[in-house]
């Protein structure tokens, strides 16, 4: 009897040891590390996060009210819109400091780069315009008049259509990138904030912060084909305010940030059904995937942190403190 | 050859007429009384276009949207002199406008509403805060964009209670509207658990609001007026008539904060409000008018935007279709308050958060956290469905 017990104990011990080793090995083998840049709207800084250590490794001083943030296509620079300085600043990734700025038009908020990374389209909140900028020449190429308070920007996968959403007009404007003219206006719910295409160009999703919905638009017909709404037990519908959208490359899963509801909705992007709500930090707005799509990082404004979501497990695994009112995020390989 | 040419011309005319189909015209009227309201503080004296400037900005915003929907909004302003009949003016304005934004005293508003009842013209009350207009005197053709006195009082009370300033010294002016505000404050105190330790009346004995001898006299009067009060946390003043409240801060016998008509003031809008994208409308407004945006400007902006919002949702300029949509369950409007605003279906009052401002900054926004409601936290402000005395129709 006693001997048996001893043997059992030994077996368990061996088990634990093996398991522990495996766990240790897994932890020690770095998933390929990436660098995330987070704009902190109130601190006037950009936090640089290493996705290997999940730690802030640098805080870069930028202009006033940094919001929209994006890597250049070559990964050498990061553009950050500093709205109260009426410009877009250029961060040199190697030096990790601001080295230049682009002439953006008044109060730039979000912007989109074309596929070649040569042309930048900027939403100017204060001016009802979208400004077109030649990135190399640092020159303004033109302007497009859109609705009141332009915000969300997205370029179709084929590069032919630019979507701009206007917050008080409540529309997604379809702009032909060749003629630079509006070709269609699709009415969505109140205060559209963000637009995201599926990679196969079959759908474009537009979030409405105050309306509380995500409109799924057929880019060919330029019509809303479906509206996704969100219900969270114990929360008033007014607290559910969709803003940022992240979509996996295969177009199967989408993540929608619900602002003051402090949650990310996981949406089956094929059936358009919400499958899960993940509790993140307070007032979650924007997000970015690591390039391998293993992780999704979200900016939580009021709690001043970033949540890390394990995409496969659909679980929040980590919280990282950043600057004040984190707003936007962009990720690339170091 | 000529036939071909004629055909081609005909075709091109047809094409242009399709492209440039005449836009749908949507007329909005603005009906107010002439004259400027008295204020104790010179910096708070309203501009001549107070309110109207907000409506104008919303018409501009509506037209930016309208150009994509082939809708064109126009604004016609009517200012009534003292002797002018409001019912007649409202009827004349309704000839050209399907919607009228009203900045009128309660009795005038009711006269206008009664005059327009048959016609079905919708009035959007941007100026009057009287609770009775949403209760016993409610009308089916009046939507209330301005908050009520009780919404303002409840918003303030929630914050004072949250702050644990629960013992109030209530000072009430001697005019009717001061007494109505005091009623709302008493109701709020009972509702949210504050205690009015004493009430005092500040008699308006007449006299100028502006004199060259300035503050000397006031500095002697106010400490004396507020002395020998029972222990209290905050002095709450009801002085819509602008007779004394602004003299209270820093002059009370006991060192206590002031709230209500001076000090911490509940309001639908303030030039310092910059949350929830508000900086954008503040900038647009300042650019257009070279001055700050007031609560009345915002109430008028919201009223005109509500018409614009309903017109773009219904893709119609028909007053009945637009009015029905406004009163229907699908209506909501974004107005830089951090959440969508909807109408209370039992009295057509716009639900809205209320700002608490100190004159330079937004101190807080009510409803306060923890004041719960089964339908909408916004319904913790003002008269709720079970207490309503309104019977529409």
Boltz contact constraints between the chains, C-beta under 6 A:
constraints:
  - contact:
      token1: [A, 125]
      token2: [B, 280]
      max_distance: 6.0
  - contact:
      token1: [A, 126]
      token2: [B, 283]
      max_distance: 6.0
  - contact:
      token1: [A, 128]
      token2: [B, 64]
      max_distance: 6.0
  - contact:
      token1: [A, 147]
      token2: [B, 64]
      max_distance: 6.0
  - contact:
      token1: [A, 147]
      token2: [B, 65]
      max_distance: 6.0
  - contact:
      token1: [A, 148]
      token2: [B, 61]
      max_distance: 6.0
  - contact:
      token1: [A, 148]
      token2: [B, 64]
      max_distance: 6.0
  - contact:
      token1: [A, 149]
      token2: [B, 280]
      max_distance: 6.0
  - contact:
      token1: [A, 168]
      token2: [B, 61]
      max_distance: 6.0
  - contact:
      token1: [A, 169]
      token2: [B, 65]
      max_distance: 6.0
  - contact:
      token1: [A, 185]
      token2: [B, 68]
      max_distance: 6.0
  - contact:
      token1: [A, 190]
      token2: [B, 334]
      max_distance: 6.0
  - contact:
      token1: [A, 190]
      token2: [B, 340]
      max_distance: 6.0
  - contact:
      token1: [A, 191]
      token2: [B, 334]
      max_distance: 6.0
  - contact:
      token1: [A, 210]
      token2: [B, 334]
      max_distance: 6.0
  - contact:
      token1: [A, 210]
      token2: [B, 340]
      max_distance: 6.0
  - contact:
      token1: [A, 238]
      token2: [B, 339]
      max_distance: 6.0
